[in-house]
């Protein structure tokens, strides 16, 4: 056998060994890739409904926040109207009460003066 034939034979043996090692290594890698693909498919199937539920929840939450905002605005409007009513009642009632009290005090003072003059 010539050195060229020996080199060719060694090259064929090495290439065969590398091919066998490559096949042995490739089989678990292919299995791993299949498992990863399966997990990604399952995750995709379960993630889509979760995202849809989350979207519905956020939509409902936005609706509730809008109604709370409207309630807050209504309450603010009611408070403003009550402030106006209280001011008006204060003006309407306070003025006459002060006048009545002043008149009552004046009359009481006048009655006391008249009573004291009558005693003397």
The first five atom37 places (N, CA, C, CB, O) and aatype in JSON, in Angstrom:
{
  "aatype": [20, 20, 20, 20, 20, 20, 20, 20, 20, 20, 20, 20, 20, 20, 20, 20, 20, 20, 20, 20, 20, 20, 20, 20, 20, 20, 20, 20, 20, 20, 20, 20, 20, 20, 20, 20, 20, 20, 20, 20, 20, 20, 20, 20, 20, 20, 20, 20, 20, 20, 20, 20, 20, 20, 20, 20, 20, 20, 20, 20, 20, 20, 20, 20, 20, 20, 20, 20, 20, 20, 20, 20, 20, 20, 20, 20, 20, 20, 20, 20, 20, 20, 20, 20, 20, 20, 20, 20, 20, 20, 20, 20, 20, 20, 20, 20, 20, 20, 20, 20, 20, 20, 20, 20, 20, 20, 20, 20, 20, 20, 20, 20, 20, 20, 20, 20, 20, 20, 20, 20],
  "atom_mask": [
    [1, 1, 1, 1, 1],
    [1, 1, 1, 1, 1],
    [1, 1, 1, 1, 1],
    [1, 1, 1, 1, 1],
    [1, 1, 1, 1, 1],
    [1, 1, 1, 1, 1],
    [1, 1, 1, 1, 1],
    [1, 1, 1, 1, 1],
    [1, 1, 1, 1, 1],
    [1, 1, 1, 1, 1],
    [1, 1, 1, 1, 1],
    [1, 1, 1, 1, 1],
    [1, 1, 1, 1, 1],
    [1, 1, 1, 1, 1],
    [1, 1, 1, 1, 1],
    [1, 1, 1, 1, 1],
    [1, 1, 1, 1, 1],
    [1, 1, 1, 1, 1],
    [1, 1, 1, 1, 1],
    [1, 1, 1, 1, 1],
    [1, 1, 1, 1, 1],
    [1, 1, 1, 1, 1],
    [1, 1, 1, 1, 1],
    [1, 1, 1, 1, 1],
    [1, 1, 1, 1, 1],
    [1, 1, 1, 1, 1],
    [1, 1, 1, 1, 1],
    [1, 1, 1, 1, 1],
    [1, 1, 1, 1, 1],
    [1, 1, 1, 1, 1],
    [1, 1, 1, 1, 1],
    [1, 1, 1, 1, 1],
    [1, 1, 1, 1, 1],
    [1, 1, 1, 1, 1],
    [1, 1, 1, 1, 1],
    [1, 1, 1, 1, 1],
    [1, 1, 1, 1, 1],
    [1, 1, 1, 1, 1],
    [1, 1, 1, 1, 1],
    [1, 1, 1, 1, 1],
    [1, 1, 1, 1, 1],
    [1, 1, 1, 1, 1],
    [1, 1, 1, 1, 1],
    [1, 1, 1, 1, 1],
    [1, 1, 1, 1, 1],
    [1, 1, 1, 1, 1],
    [1, 1, 1, 1, 1],
    [1, 1, 1, 1, 1],
    [1, 1, 1, 1, 1],
    [1, 1, 1, 1, 1],
    [1, 1, 1, 1, 1],
    [1, 1, 1, 1, 1],
    [1, 1, 1, 1, 1],
    [1, 1, 1, 1, 1],
    [1, 1, 1, 1, 1],
    [1, 1, 1, 1, 1],
    [1, 1, 1, 1, 1],
    [1, 1, 1, 1, 1],
    [1, 1, 1, 1, 1],
    [1, 1, 1, 1, 1],
    [1, 1, 1, 1, 1],
    [1, 1, 1, 1, 1],
    [1, 1, 1, 1, 1],
    [1, 1, 1, 1, 1],
    [1, 1, 1, 1, 1],
    [1, 1, 1, 1, 1],
    [1, 1, 1, 1, 1],
    [1, 1, 1, 1, 1],
    [1, 1, 1, 1, 1],
    [1, 1, 1, 1, 1],
    [1, 1, 1, 1, 1],
    [1, 1, 1, 1, 1],
    [1, 1, 1, 1, 1],
    [1, 1, 1, 1, 1],
    [1, 1, 1, 1, 1],
    [1, 1, 1, 1, 1],
    [1, 1, 1, 1, 1],
    [1, 1, 1, 1, 1],
    [1, 1, 1, 1, 1],
    [1, 1, 1, 1, 1],
    [1, 1, 1, 1, 1],
    [1, 1, 1, 1, 1],
    [1, 1, 1, 1, 1],
    [1, 1, 1, 1, 1],
    [1, 1, 1, 1, 1],
    [1, 1, 1, 1, 1],
    [1, 1, 1, 1, 1],
    [1, 1, 1, 1, 1],
    [1, 1, 1, 1, 1],
    [1, 1, 1, 1, 1],
    [1, 1, 1, 1, 1],
    [1, 1, 1, 1, 1],
    [1, 1, 1, 1, 1],
    [1, 1, 1, 1, 1],
    [1, 1, 1, 1, 1],
    [1, 1, 1, 1, 1],
    [1, 1, 1, 1, 1],
    [1, 1, 1, 1, 1],
    [1, 1, 1, 1, 1],
    [1, 1, 1, 1, 1],
    [1, 1, 1, 1, 1],
    [1, 1, 1, 1, 1],
    [1, 1, 1, 1, 1],
    [1, 1, 1, 1, 1],
    [1, 1, 1, 1, 1],
    [1, 1, 1, 1, 1],
    [1, 1, 1, 1, 1],
    [1, 1, 1, 1, 1],
    [1, 1, 1, 1, 1],
    [1, 1, 1, 1, 1],
    [1, 1, 1, 1, 1],
    [1, 1, 1, 1, 1],
    [1, 1, 1, 1, 1],
    [1, 1, 1, 1, 1],
    [1, 1, 1, 1, 1],
    [1, 1, 1, 1, 1],
    [1, 1, 1, 1, 1],
    [1, 1, 1, 1, 1],
    [1, 1, 1, 1, 1],
    [1, 1, 1, 1, 1]
  ],
  "atom_positions": [
    [[0.84, -1.16, 0.0], [0.0, 0.0, 0.0], [0.89, 1.24, 0.0], [-0.96, -0.01, 1.21], [1.9, 1.33, 0.7]],
    [[0.47, 2.16, -0.82], [1.29, 3.36, -0.95], [0.88, 4.39, 0.1], [1.16, 3.96, -2.37], [-0.22, 4.3, 0.66]],
    [[1.75, 5.36, 0.38], [1.42, 6.37, 1.4], [0.16, 7.15, 1.03], [2.6, 7.33, 1.58], [-0.57, 7.58, 1.92]],
    [[-0.1, 7.35, -0.24], [-1.3, 8.07, -0.67], [-2.55, 7.28, -0.33], [-1.24, 8.38, -2.17], [-3.55, 7.84, 0.09]],
    [[-2.49, 5.99, -0.52], [-3.64, 5.14, -0.2], [-3.86, 5.1, 1.32], [-3.42, 3.71, -0.74], [-5.01, 5.11, 1.78]],
    [[-2.76, 5.07, 2.1], [-2.88, 5.06, 3.56], [-3.5, 6.39, 4.03], [-1.47, 4.83, 4.23], [-4.37, 6.39, 4.9]],
    [[-3.05, 7.5, 3.45], [-3.59, 8.81, 3.81], [-5.07, 8.88, 3.44], [-2.8, 9.94, 3.1], [-5.87, 9.4, 4.22]],
    [[-5.43, 8.38, 2.28], [-6.83, 8.37, 1.87], [-7.67, 7.51, 2.79], [-6.96, 7.86, 0.43], [-8.79, 7.88, 3.15]],
    [[-7.12, 6.33, 3.19], [-7.83, 5.43, 4.1], [-8.03, 6.08, 5.46], [-7.06, 4.11, 4.25], [-9.11, 5.99, 6.04]],
    [[-6.98, 6.75, 5.97], [-7.09, 7.45, 7.26], [-8.11, 8.58, 7.14], [-5.7, 8.02, 7.71], [-8.91, 8.78, 8.05]],
    [[-8.1, 9.31, 6.03], [-9.06, 10.4, 5.83], [-10.48, 9.86, 5.8], [-8.75, 11.16, 4.53], [-11.38, 10.47, 6.38]],
    [[-10.7, 8.73, 5.12], [-12.03, 8.14, 5.06], [-12.48, 7.7, 6.45], [-12.05, 6.94, 4.08], [-13.64, 7.89, 6.82]],
    [[-11.56, 7.11, 7.24], [-11.9, 6.67, 8.6], [-12.23, 7.87, 9.48], [-10.73, 5.85, 9.22], [-13.19, 7.84, 10.24]],
    [[-11.42, 8.95, 9.37], [-11.67, 10.15, 10.17], [-13.0, 10.82, 9.78], [-10.51, 11.16, 10.01], [-13.77, 11.24, 10.64]],
    [[-13.24, 10.9, 8.48], [-14.51, 11.51, 8.02], [-15.69, 10.68, 8.51], [-14.54, 11.63, 6.46], [-16.71, 11.23, 8.92]],
    [[-15.57, 9.36, 8.47], [-16.64, 8.48, 8.95], [-16.83, 8.66, 10.45], [-16.33, 7.0, 8.63], [-17.97, 8.7, 10.93]],
    [[-15.73, 8.76, 11.19], [-15.82, 8.95, 12.64], [-16.5, 10.29, 12.96], [-14.41, 8.89, 13.3], [-17.38, 10.37, 13.82]],
    [[-16.08, 11.37, 12.25], [-16.71, 12.68, 12.46], [-18.18, 12.65, 12.09], [-15.99, 13.76, 11.64], [-19.0, 13.27, 12.76]],
    [[-18.54, 11.93, 11.03], [-19.94, 11.81, 10.62], [-20.73, 11.08, 11.69], [-20.05, 11.08, 9.27], [-21.85, 11.47, 12.02]],
    [[-20.15, 10.0, 12.24], [-20.84, 9.24, 13.29], [-21.03, 10.11, 14.53], [-20.05, 7.96, 13.64], [-22.11, 10.12, 15.12]],
    [[-19.98, 10.83, 14.93], [-20.09, 11.72, 16.09], [-21.12, 12.81, 15.8], [-18.71, 12.36, 16.44], [-21.92, 13.16, 16.66]],
    [[-21.09, 13.34, 14.58], [-22.07, 14.37, 14.2], [-23.49, 13.85, 14.29], [-21.79, 14.87, 12.8], [-24.38, 14.56, 14.76]],
    [[-23.73, 12.63, 13.84], [-25.06, 12.04, 13.91], [-25.46, 11.81, 15.36], [-25.12, 10.71, 13.13], [-26.59, 12.08, 15.75]],
    [[-24.51, 11.31, 16.17], [-24.8, 11.06, 17.58], [-25.14, 12.37, 18.3], [-23.6, 10.37, 18.26], [-26.03, 12.4, 19.15]],
    [[-24.43, 13.45, 17.97], [-24.69, 14.74, 18.6], [-25.96, 15.37, 18.02], [-23.48, 15.7, 18.4], [-26.7, 16.04, 18.75]],
    [[-26.23, 15.17, 16.74], [-27.36, 15.81, 16.09], [-28.7, 15.26, 16.58], [-27.26, 15.63, 14.59], [-29.67, 16.01, 16.67]],
    [[-28.76, 13.96, 16.9], [-30.03, 13.36, 17.33], [-30.57, 14.04, 18.59], [-29.85, 11.85, 17.58], [-31.74, 14.42, 18.58]],
    [[-29.81, 14.22, 19.68], [-30.36, 14.93, 20.85], [-30.68, 16.4, 20.56], [-29.37, 14.86, 22.01], [-31.64, 16.95, 21.1]],
    [[-29.87, 17.01, 19.69], [-30.15, 18.42, 19.35], [-31.48, 18.52, 18.61], [-29.0, 19.01, 18.48], [-32.26, 19.44, 18.88]],
    [[-31.75, 17.61, 17.69], [-33.02, 17.62, 16.96], [-34.17, 17.38, 17.93], [-33.03, 16.55, 15.83], [-35.2, 18.04, 17.84]],
    [[-34.01, 16.42, 18.86], [-35.04, 16.17, 19.87], [-35.29, 17.42, 20.72], [-34.64, 14.99, 20.77], [-36.43, 17.78, 21.01]],
    [[-34.2, 18.07, 21.12], [-34.33, 19.28, 21.92], [-35.06, 20.37, 21.15], [-32.94, 19.79, 22.35], [-35.93, 21.04, 21.7]],
    [[-34.73, 20.53, 19.9], [-35.42, 21.53, 19.07], [-36.9, 21.21, 18.92], [-34.75, 21.62, 17.69], [-37.74, 22.11, 18.93]],
    [[-37.23, 19.91, 18.77], [-38.64, 19.52, 18.67], [-39.38, 19.82, 19.97], [-38.75, 18.02, 18.33], [-40.52, 20.29, 19.95]],
    [[-38.73, 19.53, 21.11], [-39.36, 19.83, 22.39], [-39.56, 21.33, 22.57], [-38.51, 19.28, 23.54], [-40.6, 21.78, 23.06]],
    [[-38.55, 22.1, 22.18], [-38.66, 23.56, 22.29], [-39.8, 24.07, 21.41], [-37.33, 24.25, 21.87], [-40.58, 24.92, 21.84]],
    [[-39.91, 23.55, 20.19], [-40.99, 23.95, 19.29], [-42.34, 23.58, 19.9], [-40.81, 23.28, 17.9], [-43.29, 24.37, 19.83]],
    [[-42.44, 22.38, 20.49], [-43.68, 21.94, 21.12], [-44.05, 22.87, 22.29], [-43.54, 20.48, 21.63], [-45.21, 23.27, 22.43]],
    [[-43.05, 23.22, 23.12], [-43.31, 24.12, 24.25], [-43.73, 25.51, 23.77], [-42.07, 24.22, 25.14], [-44.62, 26.13, 24.36]],
    [[-43.09, 25.98, 22.72], [-43.45, 27.3, 22.18], [-44.88, 27.27, 21.64], [-42.46, 27.73, 21.07], [-45.63, 28.23, 21.83]],
    [[-45.26, 26.18, 20.97], [-46.63, 26.07, 20.46], [-47.64, 26.06, 21.62], [-46.79, 24.78, 19.61], [-48.67, 26.73, 21.56]],
    [[-47.33, 25.3, 22.68], [-48.23, 25.26, 23.84], [-48.3, 26.63, 24.51], [-47.77, 24.19, 24.86], [-49.37, 27.09, 24.91]],
    [[-47.15, 27.28, 24.63], [-47.12, 28.6, 25.23], [-47.93, 29.58, 24.4], [-45.68, 29.11, 25.38], [-48.66, 30.41, 24.94]],
    [[-47.82, 29.48, 23.1], [-48.57, 30.35, 22.2], [-50.07, 30.11, 22.37], [-48.14, 30.11, 20.73], [-50.85, 31.06, 22.39]],
    [[-50.46, 28.84, 22.49], [-51.88, 28.52, 22.65], [-52.43, 29.04, 23.98], [-52.1, 27.01, 22.57], [-53.56, 29.52, 24.04]],
    [[-51.63, 28.96, 25.04], [-52.12, 29.42, 26.34], [-51.92, 30.91, 26.53], [-51.41, 28.66, 27.45], [-52.64, 31.52, 27.33]],
    [[-50.99, 31.5, 25.85], [-50.71, 32.92, 26.04], [-51.75, 33.8, 25.35], [-49.33, 33.25, 25.51], [-52.11, 34.86, 25.87]],
    [[-52.25, 33.38, 24.21], [-53.22, 34.19, 23.47], [-54.5, 34.4, 24.29], [-53.57, 33.51, 22.12], [-54.95, 35.54, 24.39]],
    [[-55.09, 33.36, 24.89], [-56.28, 33.62, 25.73], [-55.98, 34.51, 26.93], [-56.86, 32.3, 26.21], [-56.81, 35.33, 27.33]],
    [[-54.8, 34.35, 27.51], [-54.45, 35.18, 28.66], [-54.35, 36.64, 28.23], [-53.11, 34.72, 29.28], [-54.83, 37.53, 28.94]],
    [[-53.75, 36.89, 27.09], [-53.63, 38.26, 26.59], [-55.01, 38.82, 26.26], [-52.7, 38.32, 25.35], [-55.27, 40.0, 26.51]],
    [[-55.89, 38.0, 25.69], [-57.24, 38.46, 25.38], [-58.0, 38.79, 26.66], [-58.0, 37.4, 24.56], [-58.71, 39.8, 26.72]],
    [[-57.86, 37.94, 27.7], [-58.51, 38.22, 28.97], [-57.97, 39.5, 29.59], [-58.33, 37.05, 29.94], [-58.72, 40.31, 30.13]],
    [[-56.65, 39.68, 29.49], [-56.04, 40.89, 30.01], [-56.56, 42.11, 29.27], [-54.51, 40.81, 29.9], [-56.83, 43.15, 29.88]],
    [[-56.7, 41.99, 27.97], [-57.24, 43.1, 27.17], [-58.66, 43.42, 27.6], [-57.2, 42.75, 25.67], [-59.01, 44.59, 27.75]],
    [[-59.49, 42.38, 27.8], [-60.87, 42.6, 28.25], [-60.9, 43.24, 29.64], [-61.65, 41.28, 28.26], [-61.72, 44.11, 29.91]],
    [[-60.0, 42.79, 30.51], [-59.93, 43.34, 31.85], [-59.55, 44.82, 31.81], [-58.93, 42.56, 32.71], [-60.14, 45.64, 32.51]],
    [[-58.57, 45.14, 31.0], [-58.13, 46.54, 30.88], [-59.26, 47.39, 30.3], [-56.87, 46.65, 30.0], [-59.46, 48.53, 30.72]],
    [[-59.98, 46.85, 29.32], [-61.1, 47.59, 28.73], [-62.17, 47.85, 29.79], [-61.7, 46.81, 27.54], [-62.69, 48.96, 29.9]],
    [[-62.49, 46.81, 30.58], [-63.47, 47.0, 31.66], [-62.99, 47.98, 32.7], [-63.77, 45.67, 32.32], [-63.78, 48.79, 33.2]],
    [[-61.72, 47.92, 33.02], [-61.14, 48.85, 34.0], [-61.21, 50.28, 33.49], [-59.69, 48.47, 34.31], [-61.54, 51.19, 34.24]],
    [[-60.92, 50.47, 32.21], [-61.02, 51.82, 31.63], [-62.45, 52.32, 31.71], [-60.55, 51.81, 30.17], [-62.68, 53.5, 32.0]],
    [[-63.41, 51.45, 31.45], [-64.82, 51.83, 31.54], [-65.19, 52.24, 32.95], [-65.72, 50.68, 31.08], [-65.87, 53.24, 33.16]],
    [[-64.72, 51.46, 33.94], [-64.99, 51.79, 35.34], [-64.34, 53.12, 35.73], [-64.5, 50.67, 36.26], [-64.94, 53.92, 36.45]],
    [[-63.13, 53.34, 35.26], [-62.44, 54.6, 35.57], [-63.19, 55.77, 34.97], [-60.98, 54.58, 35.05], [-63.3, 56.83, 35.6]],
    [[-63.72, 55.59, 33.75], [-64.51, 56.66, 33.13], [-65.76, 56.95, 33.95], [-64.89, 56.28, 31.69], [-66.12, 58.11, 34.15]],
    [[-66.44, 55.9, 34.42], [-67.66, 56.15, 35.2], [-67.32, 56.78, 36.55], [-68.43, 54.84, 35.42], [-68.08, 57.61, 37.05]],
    [[-66.18, 56.4, 37.15], [-65.76, 57.04, 38.4], [-65.44, 58.5, 38.15], [-64.53, 56.32, 39.01], [-65.75, 59.36, 38.97]],
    [[-64.82, 58.78, 37.02], [-64.52, 60.17, 36.66], [-65.8, 60.98, 36.51], [-63.7, 60.24, 35.36], [-65.88, 62.12, 36.97]],
    [[-66.81, 60.39, 35.86], [-68.09, 61.08, 35.7], [-68.75, 61.31, 37.06], [-69.03, 60.27, 34.77], [-69.32, 62.37, 37.3]],
    [[-68.68, 60.3, 37.95], [-69.25, 60.46, 39.29], [-68.53, 61.58, 40.05], [-69.16, 59.15, 40.07], [-69.16, 62.37, 40.76]],
    [[-67.22, 61.62, 39.91], [-66.46, 62.67, 40.59], [-66.84, 64.05, 40.07], [-64.94, 62.43, 40.41], [-66.99, 65.0, 40.84]],
    [[-67.0, 64.15, 38.75], [-67.42, 65.43, 38.18], [-68.81, 65.81, 38.66], [-67.39, 65.37, 36.65], [-69.06, 66.98, 38.98]],
    [[-69.72, 64.83, 38.73], [-71.07, 65.1, 39.21], [-71.03, 65.55, 40.67], [-71.97, 63.85, 39.05], [-71.72, 66.5, 41.05]],
    [[-70.23, 64.86, 41.49], [-70.12, 65.24, 42.9], [-69.55, 66.65, 43.03], [-69.24, 64.23, 43.66], [-69.99, 67.43, 43.87]],
    [[-68.58, 66.97, 42.21], [-68.0, 68.32, 42.23], [-69.04, 69.36, 41.86], [-66.81, 68.42, 41.28], [-69.1, 70.44, 42.47]],
    [[-69.85, 69.06, 40.88], [-70.92, 69.98, 40.46], [-71.94, 70.14, 41.58], [-71.6, 69.47, 39.18], [-72.41, 71.25, 41.84]],
    [[-72.3, 69.04, 42.24], [-73.26, 69.11, 43.34], [-72.71, 69.94, 44.49], [-73.62, 67.7, 43.84], [-73.43, 70.76, 45.07]],
    [[-71.44, 69.74, 44.81], [-70.81, 70.52, 45.88], [-70.8, 72.01, 45.54], [-69.38, 70.03, 46.15], [-71.06, 72.85, 46.4]],
    [[-70.5, 72.33, 44.29], [-70.51, 73.74, 43.88], [-71.91, 74.33, 44.01], [-70.0, 73.88, 42.42], [-72.06, 75.46, 44.46]],
    [[-72.94, 73.57, 43.62], [-74.31, 74.05, 43.74], [-74.69, 74.22, 45.22], [-75.29, 73.06, 43.05], [-75.36, 75.2, 45.58]],
    [[-74.26, 73.27, 46.08], [-74.54, 73.4, 47.51], [-73.87, 74.62, 48.12], [-74.09, 72.14, 48.26], [-74.44, 75.29, 48.97]],
    [[-72.66, 74.92, 47.68], [-71.97, 76.11, 48.17], [-72.76, 77.36, 47.81], [-70.55, 76.2, 47.6], [-72.9, 78.27, 48.62]],
    [[-73.28, 77.41, 46.59], [-74.08, 78.56, 46.16], [-75.36, 78.66, 46.98], [-74.42, 78.46, 44.66], [-75.75, 79.75, 47.39]],
    [[-76.01, 77.5, 47.23], [-77.24, 77.51, 48.01], [-76.97, 77.96, 49.44], [-77.88, 76.11, 48.01], [-77.73, 78.74, 50.01]],
    [[-75.88, 77.47, 50.03], [-75.53, 77.86, 51.41], [-75.25, 79.35, 51.48], [-74.3, 77.06, 51.91], [-75.68, 80.02, 52.43]],
    [[-74.54, 79.88, 50.49], [-74.29, 81.33, 50.47], [-75.6, 82.11, 50.38], [-73.38, 81.69, 49.29], [-75.78, 83.11, 51.07]],
    [[-76.49, 81.64, 49.52], [-77.77, 82.32, 49.35], [-78.59, 82.26, 50.63], [-78.55, 81.7, 48.18], [-79.18, 83.26, 51.04]],
    [[-78.63, 81.07, 51.27], [-79.39, 80.92, 52.52], [-78.78, 81.81, 53.59], [-79.41, 79.46, 52.99], [-79.5, 82.43, 54.37]],
    [[-77.46, 81.86, 53.64], [-76.8, 82.71, 54.64], [-77.18, 84.17, 54.44], [-75.27, 82.55, 54.56], [-77.44, 84.9, 55.39]],
    [[-77.21, 84.59, 53.17], [-77.58, 85.99, 52.88], [-79.03, 86.23, 53.23], [-77.32, 86.33, 51.4], [-79.37, 87.25, 53.84]],
    [[-79.91, 85.3, 52.85], [-81.35, 85.49, 53.06], [-81.71, 85.42, 54.54], [-82.15, 84.44, 52.29], [-82.52, 86.22, 55.02]],
    [[-81.12, 84.47, 55.27], [-81.52, 84.26, 56.67], [-80.72, 85.15, 57.62], [-81.33, 82.81, 57.07], [-81.29, 85.7, 58.56]],
    [[-79.44, 85.31, 57.39], [-78.59, 86.04, 58.34], [-79.0, 87.5, 58.44], [-77.12, 85.93, 57.92], [-79.09, 88.05, 59.54]],
    [[-79.24, 88.13, 57.31], [-79.62, 89.56, 57.34], [-80.86, 89.81, 58.17], [-79.86, 90.06, 55.93], [-80.8, 90.63, 59.08]],
    [[-81.98, 89.13, 57.9], [-83.18, 89.38, 58.71], [-83.01, 89.0, 60.18], [-84.35, 88.61, 58.14], [-83.55, 89.68, 61.06]],
    [[-82.25, 87.92, 60.46], [-82.05, 87.53, 61.87], [-81.29, 88.62, 62.61], [-81.28, 86.18, 61.97], [-81.64, 88.97, 63.74]],
    [[-80.25, 89.15, 61.97], [-79.49, 90.23, 62.61], [-80.39, 91.44, 62.85], [-78.26, 90.63, 61.75], [-80.33, 92.08, 63.9]],
    [[-81.24, 91.74, 61.86], [-82.17, 92.88, 62.02], [-83.17, 92.62, 63.15], [-82.92, 93.16, 60.7], [-83.48, 93.51, 63.93]],
    [[-83.68, 91.36, 63.23], [-84.62, 91.03, 64.3], [-83.95, 91.12, 65.66], [-85.19, 89.62, 64.09], [-84.53, 91.65, 66.61]],
    [[-82.73, 90.59, 65.75], [-82.02, 90.66, 67.03], [-81.74, 92.11, 67.41], [-80.7, 89.86, 66.96], [-81.94, 92.5, 68.56]],
    [[-81.29, 92.89, 66.44], [-81.02, 94.31, 66.71], [-82.29, 95.03, 67.15], [-80.42, 94.99, 65.47], [-82.27, 95.82, 68.09]],
    [[-83.39, 94.74, 66.46], [-84.66, 95.36, 66.81], [-85.1, 94.91, 68.2], [-85.75, 95.01, 65.76], [-85.57, 95.72, 69.0]],
    [[-84.93, 93.59, 68.49], [-85.3, 93.08, 69.81], [-84.48, 93.72, 70.91], [-85.14, 91.57, 69.87], [-85.02, 94.07, 71.96]],
    [[-83.18, 93.88, 70.68], [-82.32, 94.51, 71.69], [-82.7, 95.98, 71.86], [-80.83, 94.38, 71.29], [-82.76, 96.51, 72.97]],
    [[-82.97, 96.61, 70.72], [-83.39, 98.02, 70.81], [-84.7, 98.17, 71.55], [-83.52, 98.63, 69.42], [-84.84, 99.05, 72.4]],
    [[-85.67, 97.3, 71.23], [-86.95, 97.36, 71.94], [-86.77, 97.05, 73.42], [-87.96, 96.37, 71.32], [-87.38, 97.71, 74.27]],
    [[-85.94, 96.05, 73.74], [-85.71, 95.72, 75.15], [-85.07, 96.89, 75.87], [-84.81, 94.47, 75.27], [-85.44, 97.21, 77.0]],
    [[-84.12, 97.55, 75.22], [-83.49, 98.72, 75.85], [-84.51, 99.84, 76.03], [-82.31, 99.22, 75.0], [-84.53, 100.52, 77.06]],
    [[-85.37, 100.02, 75.02], [-86.4, 101.06, 75.13], [-87.4, 100.75, 76.22], [-87.13, 101.23, 73.8], [-87.82, 101.63, 76.96]],
    [[-87.77, 99.48, 76.33], [-88.72, 99.08, 77.37], [-88.1, 99.27, 78.74], [-89.16, 97.6, 77.18], [-88.79, 99.68, 79.68]],
    [[-86.83, 98.99, 78.88], [-86.15, 99.18, 80.17], [-86.12, 100.65, 80.53], [-84.72, 98.61, 80.12], [-86.33, 101.02, 81.69]],
    [[-85.84, 101.49, 79.53], [-85.8, 102.95, 79.81], [-87.19, 103.44, 80.23], [-85.31, 103.74, 78.54], [-87.33, 104.22, 81.17]],
    [[-88.2, 102.96, 79.52], [-89.58, 103.38, 79.86], [-89.95, 102.87, 81.24], [-90.6, 102.85, 78.8], [-90.56, 103.59, 82.02]],
    [[-89.58, 101.63, 81.53], [-89.9, 101.06, 82.83], [-89.16, 101.79, 83.95], [-89.54, 99.58, 82.85], [-89.71, 102.01, 85.03]],
    [[-87.91, 102.17, 83.7], [-87.17, 102.88, 84.73], [-87.7, 104.31, 84.92], [-85.68, 102.92, 84.38], [-87.63, 104.83, 86.03]],
    [[-88.22, 104.93, 83.88], [-88.81, 106.28, 83.99], [-90.13, 106.2, 84.76], [-89.03, 106.91, 82.58], [-90.45, 107.1, 85.53]],
    [[-90.87, 105.13, 84.55], [-92.14, 104.97, 85.23], [-91.94, 104.74, 86.73], [-92.92, 103.81, 84.61], [-92.8, 105.13, 87.53]],
    [[-90.85, 104.13, 87.11], [-90.57, 103.86, 88.52], [-90.17, 105.16, 89.24], [-89.46, 102.8, 88.66], [-90.46, 105.35, 90.42]],
    [[-89.55, 105.99, 88.51], [-89.1, 107.22, 89.15], [-90.2, 108.21, 89.19], [-87.93, 107.8, 88.44], [-90.01, 109.32, 89.69]]
  ]
}
